Amino acid sequence: MKPYYEDGQITIYHGDCREILPSLEPVDLVLTDPPYGMNYNTDSRRFAGGNQGSRRYGQGQSARPVFGDDEPFDPSPFLEYPAVIMWGFNHWAKRVPVGTVLVWLKKREHRYGAFLSDAEIGWMKGGHGVYAHYVPGEGGWTLSEGTARLHPTQKPLALMCWCMERVPDAQTILDPFMGSGTTLRAAKDLGRRAIGIEIEERYCEVAVKRLAQEVLPLGFT
């Protein structure tokens, strides 16, 4: 299958990952934030009197629903990869074996319990410990590259760099639910090879634009 984008380090495919995965080269790590199956309402205007959506996504409108989020997520196609980190663990925990639990603390302490979730949970293949990521003084959540949020479930760049650093020997990373390309951007900044798959072409375009920026210094969020 012809890539949507390729630069020697990063490759992007536009399509359904279930159809593309069998044709891919071996990878060392699957790192992804899949659709959780929660039918998430991405219209953030409901939180801020109708105005938040335009500021948050920079498009003058609220984000569209996450593709595939209206049906249960099936993690089974990814369980045979040598290393796996997938976010949204609490939504499909019964479908994976015991493993390491990763926690992204995304609020400052004084906001715990006040509004929406305080944290998000990831599953890592193997082990049984629990490890947390937090950015002191910044509440855990900082927008990647200082831009407006580009996808309704976008993760911080620092979080994805932290995930990769937990698997230091992984030189080729696969994100089968690429979204706006945060995993690929993190891989580029860390000098690793990455493959992304995204079913919505508009996010492929967003990811390519992010990859065109200069390599960011390590630790940049």
Phi and psi in degrees as a GROMACS rama.xvg file:
@    title "Ramachandran Plot"
@    xaxis  label "Phi"
@    yaxis  label "Psi"
@TYPE xy
-74.679  129.709  LYS-2
-66.075  151.512  PRO-3
-72.4406  -33.7562  TYR-4
-153.567  144.149  TYR-5
-157.537  133.033  GLU-6
-131.193  12.112  ASP-7
97.8595  -27.4395  GLY-8
-113.369  -38.9769  GLN-9
-119.072  135.494  ILE-10
-126.754  135.074  THR-11
-122.006  133.522  ILE-12
-115.488  136.773  TYR-13
-99.9043  115.826  HIS-14
159.235  -171.941  GLY-15
-84.0551  123.041  ASP-16
-60.7683  -28.7716  CYS-17
-63.4013  -27.4043  ARG-18
-90.0488  -27.1484  GLU-19
-90.1996  -32.9783  ILE-20
-51.3372  -44.344  LEU-21
-61.3059  -21.4624  PRO-22
-95.8546  0.0862602  SER-23
-84.2121  157.027  LEU-24
-68.5264  161.693  GLU-25
-61.9385  145.626  PRO-26
-127.219  160.84  VAL-27
-92.7988  -27.3  ASP-28
-148.723  132.165  LEU-29
-98.8608  118.344  VAL-30
-127.556  114.265  LEU-31
-154.785  159.432  THR-32
-121.374  84.2136  ASP-33
-76.4454  169.212  PRO-34
-63.9991  129.385  PRO-35
-79.232  -18.6501  TYR-36
85.5712  26.8988  GLY-37
-106.281  -0.720047  MET-38
52.7889  49.7067  ASN-39
-62.2402  132.522  TYR-40
-82.9354  105.959  ASN-41
-84.0967  -0.148746  THR-42
-76.924  88.6105  ASP-43
-72.2376  -6.94601  SER-44
-62.6746  -21.182  ARG-45
-69.4647  -14.4827  ARG-46
-93.9634  -14.35  PHE-47
-140.915  43.1518  ALA-48
62.8759  25.7943  GLY-49
91.8964  0.53978  GLY-50
-109.553  -21.3121  ASN-51
-62.7579  -34.0217  GLN-52
-59.8062  -41.8982  GLY-53
-68.405  -36.129  SER-54
-73.2847  -37.3068  ARG-55
-72.5185  -39.339  ARG-56
-109.178  -6.81914  TYR-57
65.3599  26.3218  GLY-58
-122.66  0.650261  GLN-59
75.6728  10.828  GLY-60
-159.079  166.413  GLN-61
-73.7125  162.23  SER-62
-71.901  153.866  ALA-63
-76.6662  163.344  ARG-64
-59.0436  153.003  PRO-65
-73.478  126.438  VAL-66
-62.6087  129.93  PHE-67
84.0797  -1.0155  GLY-68
-79.3935  -3.758  ASP-69
-92.7276  10.1308  ASP-70
-140.329  154.29  GLU-71
-59.12  140.524  PRO-72
-80.5974  134.719  PHE-73
-109.095  105.505  ASP-74
-80.0353  -7.28788  PRO-75
-56.9729  -34.9325  SER-76
-63.7081  -13.7273  PRO-77
-108.159  -5.02404  PHE-78
-72.1906  -19.4028  LEU-79
-88.6091  -5.64766  GLU-80
-69.455  152.194  TYR-81
-62.0506  -35.5623  PRO-82
-139.821  139.123  ALA-83
-142.022  134.005  VAL-84
-133.239  120.293  ILE-85
-132.385  132.62  MET-86
-88.2885  159.668  TRP-87
90.286  21.9014  GLY-88
-51.734  -38.721  PHE-89
-64.7491  -17.1907  ASN-90
-86.4564  -19.4317  HIS-91
-141.203  30.8633  TRP-92
-59.3127  -33.2136  ALA-93
-71.2134  -10.8492  LYS-94
-98.208  3.70039  ARG-95
-131.934  154.95  VAL-96
-73.9292  172.413  PRO-97
-59.4556  136.968  VAL-98
-153.767  -167.07  GLY-99
-78.4564  142.137  THR-100
-109.028  128.692  VAL-101
-108.822  137.935  LEU-102
-123.452  124.159  VAL-103
-100.319  108.322  TRP-104
-83.0232  107.575  LEU-105
-107.383  12.1638  LYS-106
-129.932  155.631  LYS-107
-71.8781  152.482  ARG-108
-56.4853  -37.9527  GLU-109
-70.398  -8.67335  HIS-110
-102.679  0.393087  ARG-111
-58.1537  133.072  TYR-112
78.604  0.768327  GLY-113
-88.8635  -39.2038  ALA-114
-161.339  122.764  PHE-115
55.4337  -166.783  LEU-116
-75.8796  143.984  SER-117
-79.6099  -24.7196  ASP-118
-153.059  167.644  ALA-119
-126.377  153.239  GLU-120
-119.576  135.061  ILE-121
-117.227  156.332  GLY-122
-112.345  132.421  TRP-123
-120.23  130.162  MET-124
-62.7623  129.951  LYS-125
87.5451  159.191  GLY-126
76.6355  -171.719  GLY-127
-157.267  12.2225  HIS-128
-83.7646  174.874  GLY-129
-128.113  126.151  VAL-130
-132.956  140.531  TYR-131
-117.284  148.23  ALA-132
-119.268  131.993  HIS-133
-151.255  142.761  TYR-134
-103.28  102.503  VAL-135
-54.9046  134.39  PRO-136
82.027  -8.75695  GLY-137
-123.95  9.78007  GLU-138
70.7242  11.2086  GLY-139
84.7329  -26.914  GLY-140
-114.968  115.938  TRP-141
-131.059  137.494  THR-142
-69.2684  135.051  LEU-143
-59.4487  134.208  SER-144
55.7057  17.5114  GLU-145
72.0233  16.3385  GLY-146
-97.2539  171.214  THR-147
-63.6113  154.655  ALA-148
-63.8004  133.793  ARG-149
-102.955  -9.11403  LEU-150
-149.692  142.993  HIS-151
-63.3245  -22.6512  PRO-152
-118.528  27.1633  THR-153
-60.3602  137.786  GLN-154
-99.6914  152.967  LYS-155
-65.4961  147.597  PRO-156
-60.2513  -40.0468  LEU-157
-61.672  -33.6013  ALA-158
-66.5711  -44.0187  LEU-159
-71.0681  -33.0115  MET-160
-63.1965  -42.4989  CYS-161
-60.2062  -42.3134  TRP-162
-60.356  -45.9924  CYS-163
-64.4044  -35.9446  MET-164
-67.8709  -18.2332  GLU-165
-75.8681  -14.5833  ARG-166
-126.871  72.3685  VAL-167
-63.8816  -23.8382  PRO-168
-85.9511  -6.14777  ASP-169
-76.8116  111.747  ALA-170
-98.1161  -21.1494  GLN-171
-123.894  120.354  THR-172
-113.861  139.829  ILE-173
-116.421  129.545  LEU-174
-119.245  100.743  ASP-175
-77.8421  -9.03644  PRO-176
-128.015  71.3162  PHE-177
-66.969  -32.6572  MET-178
57.5966  -130.969  GLY-179
-83.3058  2.60912  SER-180
93.0971  22.3163  GLY-181
-61.3805  -41.7389  THR-182
-60.7998  -41.718  THR-183
-67.3165  -39.9614  LEU-184
-63.1632  -41.0595  ARG-185
-63.9699  -42.9264  ALA-186
-61.1831  -42.2019  ALA-187
-62.5786  -43.4805  LYS-188
-66.3159  -29.9025  ASP-189
-92.4036  1.91012  LEU-190
75.2741  26.6281  GLY-191
-109.464  158.991  ARG-192
-85.0073  145.895  ARG-193
-146.483  149.875  ALA-194
-124.524  128.356  ILE-195
-119.786  144.422  GLY-196
-127.147  133.009  ILE-197
-144.032  131.689  GLU-198
-82.4139  -20.2177  ILE-199
-102.675  119.156  GLU-200
-63.793  -31.4051  GLU-201
-61.7684  -31.3911  ARG-202
-79.5527  -27.0106  TYR-203
-60.0132  -42.7017  CYS-204
-64.3761  -42.0669  GLU-205
-60.2532  -45.6167  VAL-206
-62.2547  -41.5802  ALA-207
-60.4548  -41.0427  VAL-208
-64.9895  -39.2108  LYS-209
-65.8905  -38.6769  ARG-210
-69.1017  -22.7642  LEU-211
-73.7791  -15.6401  ALA-212
-70.882  160.949  GLN-213
-63.6327  152.422  GLU-214
-61.5066  130.911  VAL-215
-87.6332  152.469  LEU-216
-65.902  146.947  PRO-217
-58.5388  139.192  LEU-218
92.1967  -9.55188  GLY-219
-68.5013  137.8  PHE-220
